[in-house]
């Protein structure tokens, strides 16, 4: 039995044509699912009765079941979704005054193994399906509408034109570009005017630097791009982001420059996790300036490290983060410092781990490996 959350609009049209239905029926079905959040075919009243009666026999609309929900004091909500075989994924909703952002996972676990990321320390279980990626947004959007009492018009949108979720970041568990086949249809559903109608500027894919897939995304579905940088030289980045050994900084920055040719924004966002005594000195800030200036238009987002057991790392003091930011801004680089959200429910950046099984024995292999730390400055 197929899960219709697996299909972007073109794929749903093709599926309906195999059932002998006209393309407009697929569009109607697509709207019922994504704009109105309806999963019972009998409630889709403008579909032909014959189709409504036939669909339950061979199709379903189902997001992964929610195993747990946690709400932070700051309004952040984290959902744990059960994706079977003892695996789970997490999604985080972050409410702001001007938008609602949903952080979406793309894999159960992660194979990249970045040193500062809790998910990477859990190892990799499997890729998510398109339905499991889209299902996180489908659940969050319609669950939040019901919870907040948001009325909808005949198209399934709020009467004032806003949504519960109007910003999606693929920054949850996993490396999105290592699950490309499922990612791109999911992005197309998010962007589709008959689906969630998000602009390309409001959908961000975050990557640790899978260079060939950055080039493919530029052609197939260019949305906003964020790159996990975290170091300005290959020697340090090799240790923090192991993927750098395959795609070093020079190749990565060249790919970013190419991506800008099709990107919806005129800059790439570089994420930089601030690690005490590891990558946070003024000299390293200057090295970052030299690395990116004149090579790629960018914004740098400095992220306070969110500690977790076994990382061997510490958060940079706030004054050192501020000094690092000052160096970048003095060089004319737009720089922000991310405000931590959801710390009390382990929902902040780099903390998502879910219930992923350690199938790669990553914890055992890392038990004897620590990241040398420079003494914290007093």
C-alpha positions, 0 to 999 in steps of 0.5 A: 500500500503506497503512502501518498506523502511519498509523492510530489505533485508530478508523481501523484499525477502519474500515480492517478493516471495509472488508476485511470484518473485525470491529472486534475484529480491528483491536484485535488487530492494533493490539496486535500492532503497538504493544504487541509491535512486530511488523511481520510479519503471519505472526507475529500468531498470533491473527489469522485465517489468511485475514487474515494471508495477505491483509494483506501484499498491501495493508498494511505496518508500517514506521517510517522507516529509521534512517540513523545512531545516536549515543550520548552519554557521558551515555546520551542516544541520537540517531537520524537517520531517512531520510524520503526525497528527501534529507530526514532527521529526528532523535529523541532518547532521554533516560534518567533515573533515574525515566523514559525520555523520547523527543523526537519530530519532527513535520516535516522542518525547520521554517518558524517560524524561531526565531533560537536553533534549529538546525532553523529555520536549515535551513528547511522541507522537509515535514510528516511523516505520522502513520506517520513520527511514530508510527514514531519511538516504535514504533522507539525503544520496541521497539529499546530493549526488545530492547537492554536485554533487557526481558522482556514479558508477553502484552500486550507490556509489561514484567512490572513494568509499566514501559516503555522510553519512558514520556514523549514530548515533541513537541519535536524538529524542526518545529512540531507544531501546523503539522502538526495533521492528522498530529499528533492521530492520532499522539497518540491512538496514544500515549495508547491503552491498546491502544497505548502507554498513556501518560497525557496528563500524560506526552505533551507538545506544544511549540508556538511559539504557533499560537493557533488550533491550541492552541484546537483541541488543547484540544478534540480531544486535550488533552495537556500543553502547553509554549509556547516563550516566550523573551521577555516583550515583543512587540518582542523576541519578534517577533525571536526567534520570528517567529510572534509577529508573527501571534499576539502575547503577549496572544493567546497567553496568553489561549489558554494560559488557555483550554487549562488548562480541559481540560489534564491538568496544572494549569499550562502550561510556558513554555520560555525559552531563555537568550541572553547579553545578549538576554533574560537581565537581571533587568529582563527576569525581572521583566517575565516575572513581570508578564506571566504572574502573575495571567494563567495558572498556569505553570511556567517552564523556563529552557533554556541556549542550545546554540550552533550555527554561524551563530546569532550568539547566545551561552549566558547565563553560569550565574550570570546564569541562576541570578539570573534564576531567583531573580527568578521564584522570589521571585515564587512562579513554579515555575522549573526550569533544564534540565540539558543532555543530549547536547551531545556528539552535538548532541542537546540542545534547539535543536540538531536539524537532521538532513540537511534541505535548505535549500529556503527559502534561509534560510541565504542570507537570514540571512547578512546579519542578526544579532541585536544582542548586549549586551556580556556582563557580566563 
